[in-house]
Amino acid sequence: MKYIIVDDEPLAREGILEYAGQIPELVHLESFNNAFSAARYLREKAADLVFLDINMPGMDGLEFARAVSSETLIIFTTAYSEYALESYELDAIDYLVKPIVRDRFHKAVQKALSYAELLGKNKEQPAGIEQVATDFVYIKADRKYFRIALEDILYIEGLKDYVVLHTSERKLVTALNIKTIYQQLPPAVFARISKSCVVNVKHIHSFDAHYVTIGDAVLSIGQAYRDSFFGGHVSGFLLSR
């Protein structure tokens, strides 16, 4: 996986280089101290992954991320945790808060590698939702058709031009818009909590004002979806406990 670093802090760039150098699957292309130079580079060359700071002079990381190709994955690296919710609205793979801990960095990279592999297998695949019934859905993924019980879906994650269905047994990637699949799911069971995430409310373990926890996953609640989630699905969640 070829990557670039975009960060205006020299020590931050060096730290990412050091950690990334310990992961054989990563190949460093270039490092940039500003988003303008990185944007010019990506107009000529392709990168699979960007380690991206947010608070930079000129073009900030969030603006840069909106312009990055859908083929490129993004891991945000910043000292400001308050940007986390907005970053997930941009389909970021992960969000690392400085000072970055080595194990946390490796976990984020492994997630990026896993998603890149899943996306690669499904790259030229047509839209994959074949049928939605009252209790199951047929999904085309990895050139096969899978019958997935709705009750087994933990949550659905939008990633660029694909969705990732997280079930109790596997992850399935299919070329599909998250809005399309959400509109065909029973609204009493599935809640959209952000631009890029739909959750099965029956699998919610806990939640607060900003996050929903399902198993080991901590999922951000987007500002635009907060009222509908707390106004409708939270009461159902509490009654089901």
C-alpha positions as CSV (number, residue, x, y, z in Angstrom):
1,M,0.0,0.0,0.0
2,K,1.5,3.3,-1.1
3,Y,1.1,6.2,1.2
4,I,1.9,9.9,1.6
5,I,2.0,12.1,4.8
6,V,0.5,15.5,4.9
7,D,1.4,17.4,8.1
8,D,2.9,20.8,8.8
9,E,4.8,19.5,11.9
10,P,8.3,18.0,11.1
11,L,8.3,15.8,14.2
12,A,4.8,14.4,13.4
13,R,6.0,13.5,9.9
14,E,9.1,11.8,11.3
15,G,7.0,9.9,13.9
16,I,4.6,8.5,11.2
17,L,7.6,7.5,9.0
18,E,9.1,5.6,11.9
19,Y,5.9,3.7,12.8
20,A,5.0,3.1,9.1
21,G,8.5,1.8,8.5
22,Q,7.8,-1.1,10.8
23,I,4.9,-2.3,8.6
24,P,6.2,-4.1,5.5
25,E,3.0,-3.6,3.5
26,L,3.4,0.2,3.5
27,V,5.5,2.0,0.9
28,H,6.3,5.7,1.5
29,L,5.9,7.9,-1.5
30,E,6.3,11.5,-0.3
31,S,5.8,13.7,2.7
32,F,4.3,17.3,2.6
33,N,4.1,20.1,5.0
34,N,1.0,21.6,3.4
35,A,-2.2,20.3,1.7
36,F,-1.7,22.4,-1.5
37,S,1.6,20.6,-2.4
38,A,0.0,17.2,-1.6
39,A,-3.0,18.1,-3.8
40,R,-0.7,18.9,-6.7
41,Y,1.1,15.7,-6.2
42,L,-2.1,13.6,-6.2
43,R,-3.2,15.2,-9.5
44,E,-0.2,13.5,-11.1
45,K,0.3,10.4,-9.1
46,A,-1.8,7.9,-7.1
47,A,-1.6,7.1,-3.5
48,D,-3.5,4.3,-1.7
49,L,-3.4,5.9,1.7
50,V,-3.0,9.4,3.2
51,F,-1.9,10.2,6.8
52,L,-3.5,13.6,7.1
53,D,-3.3,16.3,9.7
54,I,-6.3,18.6,10.0
55,N,-5.2,21.9,11.5
56,M,-2.8,23.3,8.9
57,P,-2.3,26.8,7.4
58,G,-4.0,27.5,4.1
59,M,-6.0,24.5,3.1
60,D,-6.9,22.4,6.2
61,G,-7.1,18.6,6.2
62,L,-10.9,18.4,6.1
63,E,-11.0,20.5,2.9
64,F,-8.2,18.5,1.4
65,A,-10.0,15.2,2.2
66,R,-13.2,16.4,0.4
67,A,-11.1,16.7,-2.8
68,V,-9.2,13.4,-2.6
69,S,-10.1,10.7,-5.0
70,S,-12.5,8.0,-3.9
71,E,-9.7,5.5,-4.6
72,T,-7.6,6.9,-1.7
73,L,-8.1,6.0,1.9
74,I,-7.5,8.5,4.7
75,I,-6.3,8.2,8.2
76,F,-6.5,11.6,10.1
77,T,-3.7,12.4,12.5
78,T,-4.3,15.5,14.7
79,A,-3.9,16.9,18.1
80,Y,-7.5,18.1,18.2
81,S,-10.0,15.4,19.2
82,E,-12.9,17.8,18.5
83,Y,-12.6,17.1,14.8
84,A,-13.3,13.4,15.1
85,L,-17.0,13.5,14.4
86,E,-16.6,15.6,11.3
87,S,-13.8,13.4,10.0
88,Y,-16.0,10.3,10.0
89,E,-18.5,12.2,7.8
90,L,-15.7,12.2,5.2
91,D,-15.4,8.4,5.2
92,A,-12.1,8.4,7.0
93,I,-10.7,5.0,7.8
94,D,-9.6,6.1,11.3
95,Y,-8.7,9.1,13.5
96,L,-5.5,9.2,15.4
97,V,-5.0,11.8,18.2
98,K,-1.4,13.1,18.8
99,P,0.8,12.0,20.4
100,I,0.1,8.8,18.5
101,V,0.6,5.6,20.3
102,R,2.4,2.9,18.3
103,D,-0.2,0.1,18.9
104,R,-3.0,2.5,18.0
105,F,-1.2,3.4,14.8
106,H,-0.7,-0.2,13.8
107,K,-4.4,-0.9,14.5
108,A,-5.4,1.9,12.1
109,V,-3.1,0.7,9.4
110,Q,-4.3,-2.9,9.7
111,K,-7.9,-1.6,9.3
112,A,-6.8,0.3,6.1
113,L,-5.1,-2.8,4.7
114,S,-8.1,-5.0,5.4
115,Y,-10.5,-2.5,3.8
116,A,-8.2,-2.1,0.8
117,E,-8.2,-5.8,0.3
118,L,-12.0,-6.0,0.5
119,L,-12.4,-3.1,-1.9
120,G,-10.0,-4.6,-4.3
121,K,-11.9,-7.8,-4.5
122,N,-15.1,-5.9,-5.3
123,K,-13.7,-3.1,-7.5
124,E,-15.6,-3.8,-10.8
125,Q,-18.6,-5.4,-9.3
126,P,-22.1,-4.0,-10.1
127,A,-24.4,-2.8,-7.4
128,G,-24.9,-5.6,-5.0
129,I,-28.3,-5.5,-3.3
130,E,-30.4,-8.1,-5.0
131,Q,-33.4,-8.6,-2.8
132,V,-34.7,-7.3,0.6
133,A,-37.4,-9.4,2.4
134,T,-38.9,-9.0,5.8
135,D,-36.1,-10.9,7.5
136,F,-33.2,-11.2,5.1
137,V,-31.3,-9.6,2.3
138,Y,-29.4,-11.0,-0.7
139,I,-26.1,-9.2,-1.3
140,K,-23.6,-9.7,-4.1
141,A,-20.1,-9.6,-2.8
142,D,-16.8,-11.1,-3.9
143,R,-18.6,-12.5,-7.0
144,K,-21.0,-14.5,-4.9
145,Y,-24.5,-14.1,-3.6
146,F,-25.0,-14.1,0.2
147,R,-28.3,-14.5,2.0
148,I,-27.9,-12.4,5.2
149,A,-30.4,-12.4,7.9
150,L,-31.3,-8.9,8.9
151,E,-30.9,-9.8,12.6
152,D,-27.3,-10.8,12.0
153,I,-26.3,-7.4,10.6
154,L,-24.6,-5.4,13.3
155,Y,-24.0,-2.2,11.4
156,I,-23.4,-1.0,7.8
157,E,-20.6,1.3,7.0
158,G,-20.3,3.5,3.9
159,L,-16.8,3.6,2.5
160,K,-16.2,5.7,-0.7
161,D,-18.4,4.1,-3.4
162,Y,-19.1,0.9,-1.4
163,V,-20.8,-0.3,1.8
164,V,-19.4,-2.7,4.3
165,L,-21.9,-5.0,6.0
166,H,-20.6,-6.0,9.4
167,T,-22.3,-9.2,10.6
168,S,-21.6,-11.5,13.6
169,E,-19.5,-13.7,11.3
170,R,-18.0,-11.7,8.5
171,K,-17.6,-8.4,6.7
172,L,-19.1,-8.1,3.2
173,V,-18.2,-5.3,0.8
174,T,-20.5,-4.5,-2.1
175,A,-20.6,-1.6,-4.7
176,L,-23.6,0.3,-3.3
177,N,-24.6,3.7,-1.9
178,I,-25.4,3.6,1.8
179,K,-28.5,5.7,1.2
180,T,-29.9,3.0,-1.2
181,I,-29.6,0.1,1.1
182,Y,-30.8,2.1,4.1
183,Q,-34.0,3.1,2.3
184,Q,-34.8,-0.6,1.8
185,L,-34.3,-1.7,5.4
186,P,-37.0,-1.7,8.1
187,P,-36.8,1.7,9.8
188,A,-37.9,0.3,13.2
189,V,-34.7,-1.8,13.3
190,F,-32.1,0.2,11.4
191,A,-31.1,3.7,12.3
192,R,-28.8,6.0,10.3
193,I,-26.5,7.7,12.8
194,S,-24.2,9.5,10.3
195,K,-23.5,10.0,6.7
196,S,-21.5,6.8,6.5
197,C,-23.1,4.5,9.1
198,V,-26.3,2.6,9.7
199,V,-26.8,0.6,12.9
200,N,-29.0,-2.3,13.9
201,V,-30.5,-0.9,17.1
202,K,-31.1,-4.4,18.5
203,H,-27.3,-4.8,18.7
204,I,-26.5,-1.5,20.4
205,H,-24.6,-2.2,23.6
206,S,-24.4,1.4,24.8
207,F,-24.5,5.0,23.6
208,D,-23.9,8.6,24.7
209,A,-24.4,12.0,23.1
210,H,-21.8,11.3,20.5
211,Y,-21.1,7.6,20.1
212,V,-22.9,4.2,19.7
213,T,-21.1,1.1,20.8
214,I,-21.8,-2.3,19.1
215,G,-19.5,-5.0,20.1
216,D,-15.9,-3.7,19.9
217,A,-17.0,-0.9,17.4
218,V,-17.4,2.7,18.6
219,L,-19.4,4.5,16.0
220,S,-19.8,8.3,15.7
221,I,-23.3,9.9,15.7
222,G,-23.3,12.7,13.1
223,Q,-24.8,16.1,14.1
224,A,-27.3,16.0,11.3
225,Y,-28.7,12.6,12.4
226,R,-28.7,13.1,16.2
227,D,-32.3,14.3,16.5
228,S,-33.8,11.5,14.5
229,F,-31.8,8.9,16.4
230,F,-32.5,10.2,19.9
231,G,-36.1,11.2,19.0
232,G,-37.1,7.8,17.6
233,H,-34.7,4.9,18.1
234,V,-33.4,5.6,21.6
235,S,-36.8,5.1,23.2
236,G,-37.1,1.8,21.4
237,F,-33.7,0.8,22.6
238,L,-34.5,1.6,26.2
239,L,-37.8,-0.3,26.0
240,S,-36.0,-3.4,24.7
241,R,-33.5,-3.6,27.5
